[in-house]
């Protein structure tokens, strides 16, 4: 017995060392090319990150609050170069009444938008010039806007999706940061439950919006093109179907491609809350001219037509589901009703001239308690896309029930390739882990187009990067992950806690990972940092 105990005592240090040694990275893991750490604490500091791929820069907006001096915050812009070394630091004076809302950018300029929560309609825009470090701070007193939901920059102006003080409508606010002029765009005055997506044509100085319009039974889409200088309505058109299908929401192809104009999105059947599949249509004049009605020809793709959509199920469940759908189709019965919510990313242009659509499939998550009987705030959740206003408010807030909304969980990601005419070329799927839950309905998975035309889908979960390489419909592992390295030395470090992890594409086959980490050095003290890390595929 004595020798047996001594044997295990000898093995114990080896076992502890094995637990601390991370597993070897996968063969296709990204190169963790650069890392920088800032001594910041999430208790007192807030950090917003904006990548500028065309300028090979990363810009941070840092809000620091001194301990014990509440509401005495200091703001500073920090700019980092390709090696993540600090290039420039520029402080900015923000009055204490304002709170940070959102960041956005156009080449060379980062915009920050602030709102005064105690004064309705009061906004403050800050423009940071990444080339020279100059700042422009511009206040706006709009009187009517209540919440800031979306933000895009175009030709020195900001397109701000806002909800209005009547708590029933949304619109787009055009802010001229150079001269302080603003205007609400009356052509985009819509109810709160309207889906609203947009693309910006910065070289041409135009923006195009896709709006959903419903009579309670059917839904169609309206496309509106506006100028960026004064917000004039340049053109308007409807896209609808005369069948029992309803068009729910959609994205337009990037407007820089003048030879194509593809619209792709989701459609439903009898329930407007759920998607039955995807549709696509070519909106170029040559396509619409060939249809008998003069309307664009719509191509519909039920989820059962996708090769990989149900990969998130085990093979037995998938086979049963497809069998049920096939039997209903054989006897010409009404199709199975799917119950999926999809969040559409902006379409990505591919080298072969086609487009890739990335759509996250999500479900609302709730906690249940006998004490959750109070009404939920109508401003607790955002809409069904990142440039939307509270379209998800009705289905998720249950007044008087014993459940409380806690967030959205992404279950899997559908990736589709279309040609310019809207023909489906291929599809793939990224099955994500159960821990990917966020409080607001914005993109949880980030796509990165590689130089060879392949696609990487990735997200951060704690200290792990989860990713999948997509080469059209080729099968590839769904559970590939790698730990973020905190040190290039041989010294063992352990990440004890991660908060606010974020991932952004940075161009040139590179992601930028960021967040707060609490790190324990072997036989040393802990450190609390905010990190930036370049991940090169």
Buried (B, 14 or more C-beta within 10 A) or exposed (E): EEEEEEEEEEEEEEEEEEEEEEEEBEEEBBEBEBBBBBEBBBEBBBBBBBBBBEBBBBBBBBBBBEEEEEEEBEBEBBBBBBEBEEBBEBEBEBEEBBBBBBBBBBEBBBBBBBBBEEEBBBBBBBBBBBEEEEBBBBEBEBEBBBBBBBBBBBBBBBBBBBBBBEEEBBBBBBBBBEEEEBEBBEBBEBBBBBBBBBBBBBEBBBBBBBBBBBEEEBBBBBBBBBBBBEBEEEEEEEBBBEEEBBBBBBBBBBBEBEEBBBBBBBBBBEEBEBBBBBBBBBBBEEBBEEEEEEBBBBBBBBBBEBEBBBBBBEEEEBEEBBEEBEEBBEEEEEBBEBEBBBBBBBBBBBEEEBBBBBBBBBEBBBEEEEEBEEEBEEBBBBBBBBBBBBBBBEBBBBEEEEBBBEBBBBBBBBBBBBBBBBEBBBBBBBBBBEEBBBEBBBBBBBBBBBEEEBBBBBBBBBBBBBBBBBBBBEEEEBEBBBBBBBEEEEEBBBBEBBEEBBBBBBBBBBBBBBBBBBBBBEEEEEBBBBBBBBBEB
